[in-house]
């Protein structure tokens, strides 16, 4: 298998897990316009948020690299 493809699959699984961990904090009532409270992200919540952004950027870059290499 291609190394870039293996990296892309690994990053996609990690990205999926980080998104699912973040989604556990939101309830169904909030999704349909229930009461919301705004707060700043701190500690582990902020680290997970930044990690999710970094993983998504990495995934897109690996996808573009995979597309370029396999042509």
PyMOL commands that set and color helices and strands:
alter all, ss='L'
color gray80, all
select helices_A, chain A and resi 3-23+28-31+44-69
alter helices_A, ss='H'
color red, helices_A
deselect
rebuild
show_as cartoon
